[in-house]
Amino acid sequence: MLRLALVLKRHLPRLAGLAMIPLIRGLFWLARSLGAERASRVGGRLLRIIGPFLPAHRTAMANLRAAFPERSEADIRALAGQAWDNLGRTGAEYAHLQTLFDLDLADLSASRHITVAGESHFADLRDDGKPGLIFSAHLANWELPAICAAKFGLDATAIFRPPNDAASARLVQEVRRQTMGGLAAAGQGAVFAMQGVVDRGGHLGQLIDQHFTRGVVVEFFGQPVLVNPLLGKLARHYDCPVHGARVVRREGTRFHLELTPPLDLPRDAGGAIEVQAAMQAMTRVIEDWIRENPGQWLWMHRRWRPAMLPKPKPTGSGPTAAEPADRGTVMQAAGRSAVS
């Protein structure tokens, strides 16, 4: 009996994950049968109701208070409600990503769901024969920029972290492979695949607005946070253009996508891009985006973790986590990336 108990304990998480597969697929089928607009609306309402009872709601409220200390408690609660609504809509919209992005390149104004600004930058990235980097954030439906890049014929690879739940991870990966270009799952050794994309003149996209334990320190809403330095290191090593891509939810399932011009990133005395300063510049762009539409960001993530910030080292004891790597260094390991 003891051996049986040990076997069950060892395999119970996997068995629970397998049991979740039909449930997740059932919810996916239901969302698809409802249609894009109704599924999005139902998903939003559902999480508006359930979200405030979840542990992550406390994180969202604390993050919002820290980011907007000047706002009233009623405003903070309203923003948290909007964030839950957006998350519920985004989850339900996974079943419709193939049809939701209905952009017609011959007539960009004909789409029912999507408008795009900065389409000339997509063309420039596609045709300049050089590698390029694109950063984004968990705003509105954050899956759409990768679909947009594929639609414009851009050779782009999106870095993602699979969901912890096996059933959700399998379904999300299926949907992504049907609608997006290349995909690179974050993890041990993944950095070599990412570097290979840029080596062959491809384009790499990454969500950079979540905590990364071995990151560099930048300021975000007036407080220090850790950010994955991968894009900064690649930009330094390859001296390639870096663009920002964001999504704004206009109303329901109507979205506006924007690709920014290439950023003018800070450089050192030798002309090389400074990694930490480059990540600060990207983070500042993301903060501006969030301030414009604070109810559309993923506030449930523990972005501020002061206890995990690097401790100051005595003078002369070597570089800190906030200092940039050498020009030839890209990244030692991808580890647990904070992107999805």
DOKOLRO-10513 format. One record per residue: x, y, z of N, C-alpha, C in turn; residue in one letter. Coordinates in steps of 0.02 Angstrom, whole numbers, plus 32768, in hexadecimal, padded with zeros to 4 digits. Example, Ala and Ser with C-alpha at 12.3 -4.5 7.8 and 13.67 -1.06 7.14 Angstrom:
2
82947EE4818682677F1F818682947F5B8186A82827F90816282AC7FCB816582858002818AS
//
This chain:
340
80297FC38000800080008000802B803F8000M8063803C8025808F8076802880AD80837FE3L80C2804C7FC180DE80547F7E80AA80717F4ER806C80587F53803680727F28802B80BC7F35L802C80D07F74802381177F85805A81427F67A809981297F6A80D1814F7F4E80CB81557F02L80B5811F7EE180AC81217E98807681537E86V803E81527EAA800781807E9B801D81C87EA7L804281D47EDD805982187EEB808782317EB4K80B282057E9A80E182187E6680BE82297E25R808982037E15806A820B7DD3802882337DD5H801282467E117FD282697E167FD082AA7DEEL800482D57DF0800183127DC87FF983047D7DP801C82D17D64801782C07D1D7FD182A67D0DR7FB6827C7D397F7282617D2D7F3F82997D2FL7F4882C87D5E7F1A83017D617F1E832B7D22A7F5C83337D087F6483587CC97F4183377C90G7F4582F37C8C7F2382CF7C577ED882D57C5DL7EBF82D57C9B7E7782DC7CA57E5E83207C91A7E8A83527C937E7683967C807E6F839F7C35M7E8E83737C0E7E8F837B7BC57E48837D7BA8I7E1C834C7BB87DD983517B9B7DB2838E7BB4P7DBE83A47BF27D9C83DF7C0C7DB1841D7BE5L7DF384257BDC7E0C845F7BB87DF3845F7B70I7DF484247B507DDC84207B0B7D91842D7B07R7D6D84197B3B7D2584267B3C7D1784717B40G7D3D84947B6B7D3584DC7B707D4884FF7B2EL7D7C84E47B0E7D9285007ACE7D5B84F77A99F7D3D84BB7A997D0684AF7A6A7CCB84DD7A78W7CBB84E77AB87C8485137ACA7C91855A7AB3L7CCE85737ABF7CE085B77AA97CDA85BD7A5DA7CEF858A7A397CEB858D79F07CA3858C79D9R7C78856679FA7C32856279E67C0C85A379F4S7C2485C97A257C0386087A367C11863F7A03L7C47863879DD7C5C866D79B07C8B869C79D4G7CB286C179AD7CE886E979CA7CCD871F79FAA7C9D874579E57C86877E7A0E7C6387677A4DE7C3787347A477C13871D7A827C4386F97AB2R7C7186D07A987CA186AD7AC37CCC86DF7AE8A7CE387137AC67D0C87467AE67CE487687B1ES7CA687797B107C7C879B7B427C6F876E7B7ER7C60872F7B727C5287007BA97C9186F57BD2V7CCA86EC7BB07D0986E27BD57D1A871E7C01G7D0F875A7BE77D1C87967C0E7CEF879B7C4BG7CAF878F7C417C8087927C7A7C90875E7CAFR7CA287227C987CB086EC7CC77CEA86FD7CF5L7D2187177CD87D5B87277D027D5087677D2AL7D2687957D127D1587CF7D3C7CF487B87D7CR7CCC87827D787CAA87697DB47CD8873F7DDFI7CFD87117DBF7D2686E17DE47D6887007DFBI7D86872B7DD17DC887457DDE7DD387617E24G7DA6878C7E3D7DB187AB7E7F7DB487797EB9P7D9F873B7EAD7DA187087EE27DE086DD7EDEF7E0986E87EAA7E4586C17EA17E8086E17EC6L7EB286B97EDC7EED86D57EFD7F1187097ED3P7F1187017E917F3487307E657F1687757E68A7ED9877B7E817EB987BD7E847EDE87EA7EB6H7EF787CC7EEC7F1C87F47F1D7F5C880F7EFDR7F7C87E67ED37FB787FD7EB07FA688367E81T7F6F882F7E5C7F5A88647E2E7F4C88A57E52A7F2988A27E8A7F1988DE7EB07F5888FF7ECBM7F8688D67EE67FC488F27F007FEE89127EC9A7FF188F27E8F8016890E7E577FF889517E40N7FB789537E3C7F9589907E257F9F89C97E58L7F9C89BA7E987FA789EE7ECA7FEF8A097EC6R801F89DB7EBA806489F07EB580708A1A7E76A80508A087E3F805A8A2B7E0080368A6E7DFEA7FFC8A717E1E7FD38AAE7E1C7FC08AC47E63F7FF18ADA7E8A7FE28AED7ED07FB38B297ED5P7FAD8B4F7E9F7F838B8A7EA07F398B797E95E7F298B3C7E817EE58B2A7E707EBF8B127EAER7E7D8B1C7EAC7E538B077EE37E4A8ABC7EE3S7E338AA27F1C7E288A5A7F227DF28A437EF0E7DC18A6C7EE37D8D8A5B7EB37DAA8A557E6DA7DD78A837E5C7DF88A7F7E1A7E228A3F7E15D7E458A2E7E4A7E6F89F27E4A7E4489B47E3FI7E0B89B07E627DDE89767E5A7DC389747E13R7DB389AD7DF77D9889AF7DB27DCD89977D80A7E0C89AC7D897E4189967D5C7E4D894A7D62L7E4A89317DA07E5288E87DAA7E1A88C37D86A7DDD88DD7D8B7DA588BD7D687DAF88BD7D1DG7DC888F47D027DD688F77CBA7E0C88C57CA7Q7E3F88BE7CD17E75888F7CC27E5B88477CC2A7E2F88367CF17E1187F37CF17DE687E97CB3W7DC0881C7CA17D9788187C657DC2880B7C27D7DF9882F7C217E2488277BE77E4387E17BE6N7E5887C87C217E7687857C247E4387507C10L7E0587577C287DD187277C167DC287287BCBG7DC087647BAF7DB4876B7B677DED874B7B40R7E2B87597B547E65873E7B317E6486F27B31T7E5486D47B6B7E51868B7B6F7E1C866F7B40G7DE1868D7B3F7DAB86757B137DBC867F7ACAA7DE286B37ABB7DF386C27A757E2586927A56E7E4586687A7F7E7386377A647E5186097A31Y7E1185FC7A3D7DED85D07A107DDF85F079CCA7DEC863179C77DDA8655798A7E15867C796BH7E52866D79807E8B869479677E91868F791BL7E7F865578FE7E85864D78B67E57867C7890Q7E1A868778AC7DEA86B278897DEA86FA78A4T7E03870378E17E03874578FF7E31877478DAL7E6A875B78C47E988785789F7E8587827855F7E5587AB78417E3987A977FE7E5487E177D1D7E9387F477DD7EB0882B77B77EBB8818776EL7EA6884477427EB0883C76FA7EE7886C76E5D7F21885176D27F59887C76C07F4B88A87684L7F1D8892765A7F0B88BB76207EDF88F67632A7EBC88F1766B7E91892776827E8F892576CFD7EBE894976ED7EC5894777367E888962775BL7E5E8988773A7E2389A5775A7DE789767758S7DED893D77377DB48911772E7DA988E27769A7DD988DD77977DD388AE77CF7D9C88C277FFS7D788891781A7D45889D784C7D6488A27892R7D9D8883789B7DB9887D78DF7DFB88A278E9H7E2288AE78B47E6788C378BC7E7689027894I7E98893178B47EB8896878907F02896778A2T7F2B897D78737F748979787C7F9489BC786DV7FC289D178977FEB8A0C788B803489F6788AA805B8A16785F80A18A04785A80AD89C9782CG807E89BD77FE8087898477D180C5898B77A5E80DB89C97799811889D37772815589B67796S815389B677D8818C899B77FE818E894F77F7H8153892E77F3815288E777E5817488D977A2F816289017770818088F8772D81CB8904772FA81E189377754822989447759824E890A7779D823288EF77AF825188B677D18254887A77A3L821F8871777C821B88377750824D883B7716R8259887876FD827E888076BE82C5889976C6D82DB88AC7703831D88CB7708835788997709D83478858770C837B8826770A83A48821774AG838D8840778083B2884077BF8387882177F6K83A68809782B837F87F17864835D882B7888P832B881C78AF8309885078D582EA88337914G82DE885E794582C1884A7985828288717992L8250885079B08210886F79BF81FE885F7A08I81F188927A3081DB88877A748192889A7A7BF817088797AA9812988867AB48118887B7AFDS80D888807B0E80C2887B7B53807E88587B56A806C88427B92802C88207B9C7FF388537B9FH7FE588727B667FB188A37B607F7B888A7B30L7F3B88977B427F0288837B197F0A88397B07A7F0188267AC77F0F87E17AB47F5687DF7A98N7F8587CB7AC27FCC87D07AB27FE4879B7A80W7FB7876E7A6A7FCB873E7A377FC9875C79F1E7FA7879379E87F9B87AE79A47FD987C87980L800B87E779A1804587FE797B806987C77955P806F878B79728091875479508069873F7912A8027874079187FFD873078DE8004876578A9I800887A478BE800F87DB788F805187D57869C808787C4788C80C887BC786B80C587867836A80A5874E7846809F871878158074872D77DAA8040875577E78014876C77B2803A87987780K806987C17799809087ED776F80CD87C9774FF80D18787775A81078761773B814A876B775CG814A8780779B8188878C77BF81A2874A77DDL81E0873B77D081FF86FF77ED820E870D7837D81DD86FD786181E2870F78A781D786D278D3A81FC86CE790981F58699793A81E286B8797DT81AB86A07999819386BA79DA81AC868D7A12A81C986AC7A4581DF86887A8181A386837AB0I819686487ACA815D86407AF7816E860F7B2FF814C86187B66815185E77B9D810F85C17BA0R8111857F7B9780D385587B9980B1855E7BDDP806E855D7BDF804A855D7C1F805F85227C4AP805B852B7C8B806F84F57CB9804184B87CB2N800184C37CA57FD2848D7C9D7FDD846A7C5AD7FE684287C5C7FF784027C1F7FC084077BEAA7F8184037C007F4A84057BD07F4784497BAEA7F4C847E7BD57F4B84C17BB87F8784CC7B8AS7FC284B47B9F7FFE84BD7B767FF7849B7B33A7FDC845F7B327FD4843A7AF37FA4845E7AC4R7F6C84767ADF7F3A84977AB57F5484DA7A9CL7F7485027AC87F8F85437AB47FC3853A7A7EV7FED85077A84802184FD7A52800284EA7A0FQ7FCD84C27A0F7FAB84B079D17F9184EE79AEE7F70851A79D57F54855779B87F8B8584799DV7FC0858C79C37FF785B779AD8016859E796CR801F855D7967803F8543792B8013854B78EDR7FD2854F78F67FA4855978BE7FA385A178A6Q7FB385D078D17FA8861778C07FE8864078BCT801F862978D9805B865278DE8093863578B3M80CB865A78B281068642788F812D861278BAG816F861D78C1819885F278EA818A85FC7934G819685C7795B818C85CA79A381C985AD79C5L81DE85CB79FD821685B27A24820185B07A6DA81FC85737A8981E9856C7ACF8224857D7AFBA821A85A97B2C825085BB7B5A8262857F7B85A82A185797B9582B985427BBE8303853A7BB6G831F85077BD8836684FB7BD4837B84ED7B8CQ83AD850F7B7483C685047B3183A0852B7AFCG8368854A7B0D8340856D7ADB836485A97ABFA839285C57AE583B686007ACE83DD85F37A8EV83F485B57A85841A85A67A4883ED85A77A0BF83AF858F7A13837F859279DC836D85DA79CCA836786037A018355864A79F6838E866E79D2M83CC866079E78405867F79C7840A8669797FQ83F7862A797183F98610792D83C886357900G838E8649791C835D866F78F5837C86B078DCV839D86D4790983BA871478F883F7870A78CBV841D86D578D6845886C778AD844686C07863D840D86A1785583FA8697780F83D286D177F2R83D08709781783AE874577FD83648747780DG834C871C783B8306871B784D82F587507881G82B9874D789B82A0877E78CA8285875B7908H8293877779418282875879818253878779A7L821B876C79C081EC879479E781E687787A2DG81E187A67A5F81DD878F7AA481B487C07ACDQ818C87A37AFB816887CA7B2E819887D67B67L81A588147B7981DB88237BA981C188457BE8I8181883E7BF6816388657C2E8157883B7C6CD817988017C72817187D87CAE81B487CC7CD0Q81B087B77D0F81EC87AD7D38821987787D1AH825B87867D1C828D87557D0782C487547D3BF82CB871B7D5D82F587177D98833D872C7D8CT835A87167D5383A087267D4583A587627D15R837787917D1C837587C97CEE83A088047D04G8399883A7CDE83BA88797CEF838688A67D10V839D88D47D39837089007D5E835E893C7D33V831D894A7D2E830489867D0D82CE89A47D39V82BB89E17D2A82868A027D50824489FB7D2BE821089E87D4F81CE89DD7D33819B89FB7D63F81778A2E7D4C81498A537D77816D8A6B7DB7F81AA8A837DAE81CE8AA27DE581EF8A717E15G81EC8A2F7E07820989FE7E35823689CE7E0EQ826B89B57E2E829989877E0B827989437E01P828389277DC6826C88E47DB582A388C17D8DV829C887F7D8682CB88587D5F82AA88467D1CL82CF88527CE582B588447CA282E688177C7DV82CB87EC7C5382F587C07C2A831F87EA7BFBN836287E37BFC838D880D7BD3839A87F27B8DP837887BC7B798389879A7B3A838887C97AFEL835287F07AF6834E881B7ABB838588517ABCL8395886B7AF683CA889D7AFB840D887F7AE8G841A88417AFD845988217AEC845E88107AA2K842687FA7A86842587EC7A3E842E882C7A15L840D88627A2C841488A27A09845C88BA7A0BA847D88B07A4484C388C57A4C84F1889B7A1FR84E4885A7A1E8510882C79F98508883579ADH84C9883C799684BD883F794E84B188867934Y84AB88B67961849E88FC794E84648900791CD842C88E0792E83F288DD790083BA8908791BC8389891A78F183528945790783258923793BP830A894B796982DD8932799D829D895B7999V82648939799082238959798B81F7894279C5H81C6896B79D6819389587A068152894979E2G812D891779FA80EB890679DE80B989037A17A808289267A0E804E89257A428009891B7A24R7FDB89047A4F7F9688FB7A3C7F6B89247A6CV7F3989457A507F07896A7A787EC3894D7A68V7E9E893A7A9C7E5989237A937E2C89607A8DR7E0E89697A547DE289A37A497D9D89977A6AR7D7E89617A567D3D89507A717D2E89087A60E7D1E88DF7A927D0F88997A847D4988777A61G7D3C885E7A247D6F883B79FE7D8D886779C7T7D8C88A879D17DAD88D579A27DEF88ED79C1R7E2588E979997E6888F779B37E8D89267984F7EBC894979A17EEA8972797A7F31895A7989H7F57894A79547F9C8934795B7FCA896A7942L800289717965803389A57951807989897956E80A08993792180E789847923810D89C67921L813589D1795481588A12795981928A157928T81AB8A51791A81EB8A5778F682228A387921P825C8A2A790382938A0E792C82A88A3F7962P82B58A25799D82CA8A4F79D583128A6579CCL83208AA279E183648ABC79E383818AAA7A28D83A18A717A2D83B68A567A6D83F88A767A84L84018A7F7AC6843F8A9C7AE1847C8A727AD0P84B48A947AC384F28A727AB2852A8A8A7AE0R855D8A607AE685968A727B1085C88A9B7AE8D86018AAB7B0786328AD67AE6864E8AB67AA7A864D8A737AA386668A517A6986328A487A32G85F48A5F7A3E85C08A5A7A0C85958A1C7A11G85A389F07A42857B89B37A4B853E89C27A75A8507899F7A6784C989A87A8D84D489917AD5I84BE89B97B0584C389A87B4B8487897D7B5FE849389417B78845F89117B84842C892A7BB7V8444893E7BF2841589547C2683EF89927C10Q841189C17BF183EF89FF7BDB83BE89F07BA3A83CE89BF7B78839F89AB7B438360898C7B60A836889617B92832D89437BB1830489777BD7M832689AA7BF3830289E07C1482D88A077BE0Q82F58A137BA682D18A387B7182938A117B5BA829A89CF7B51826089A67B3E822C89A57B75M8242899F7BB38214899D7BEC81EE89DF7BF2T82108A167BE481F08A587BE781B88A5D7BB3R81C48A427B7881908A427B4481538A1A7B5CV816089E07B79812989B67B92810389D97BCAI812689FA7BF681048A1F7C2C80D68A547C0EE80EC8A777BDB80C28AA97BBB80838A897B9DD808C8A4F7B7D80538A2B7B6280218A1A7B99W803A8A007BD1800E89EC7C077FE98A287C25I800C8A5F7C2C7FEB8A9B7C477FB28AB37C1AR7FB88AA77BD97F828ABB7BAB7F448A8E7BB4E7F4F8A4D7BC17F188A1E7BC87F2589EF7C03N7F248A097C417F3789E07C7A7F0A89A57C87P7ECB89A87C717E9E89707C7C7EA989367C4DG7ED8893C7C1F7EE489077BEE7F2588E27BFAQ7F4788F07C337F8688CD7C417F7A88957C73W7FA988667C767FA4882B7CA27FBF883C7CE7L7F97885D7D0F7FAD88737D517FB2883A7D83W7F9A87FF7D727F9B87C67DA17FDF87A77DABM800F87BA7D808053879F7D85807B87C57DBAH80A587A37DE080CF87C37E13810B87E37DF2R8101881D7DD6813688407DB0816A885E7DDFR815488787E18818388987E47819588667E7EW81D588537E8181ED88237EB4822D883F7ED3R8227886E7F018262888F7F1D8292885E7F3FP827888287F5B82A387F97F7E82D287D47F4FA82C387D47F0E82EC87AF7EDE831C87DC7EB8M831C881D7EC7834B884B7EA78392883B7EBEL83C488447E93840988367EA7841F88647EDEP844488487F0D845F88707F44849C88977F2CK84A388D57F4184DE88FD7F2D851E88DA7F43P855088DB7F16859088BD7F2685C388F37F36K85F488E37F60862989147F6F864E89287F2FP866689667F2E868A897F7EF586C689537EE5T86CD89417EA5870689197E8F86FB88CF7E94G86BE88B97EA886B388717EB0869688517E71S868E88777E3A867588597DFC863488777DE8G861A88657DAD85DD88827D9385A0886A7DB9P856E88947DBC852E88817DD984FF886A7DA3T84C488527DB7849388397D87847A88707D5AA848288AF7D6F846888E67D47849888FD7D12A84D788E47D13850988FB7CE3850588D17CA4E851088F07C6A850A88CC7C2A854288997C20P853188687BF6856388357BE68592884F7BB0A85C788297BA585F6883B7B7085D388367B2DD85F188577AFA85D3885A7AB885C988157A9AR85F687E77AA685F187A57A8885C287777AADG85AA878B7AE7857F875F7B0E853787697AFBT851387347AED84CB873A7ADF84A487287B1DV84AA86EA7B36848986D77B7484A186927B86M84AF86877BC684CA86467BD9849486107BD8Q845986227BEE842285F17BEE83E186157BF0A83AE85F77BD1836D86177BD18349860B7C13A835385D07C31833485C17C7182E885C77C6DG82C985DB7CA4828185E37CA7827086297C8ER825D862E7C50824B866E7C35820786847C50S81FD86C57C5281BE86DF7C6D818D86F17C36A819786D97BF9816A86EB7BC3813886B37BB8V810386C47B9580D186917B8780B8869A7B40S
//
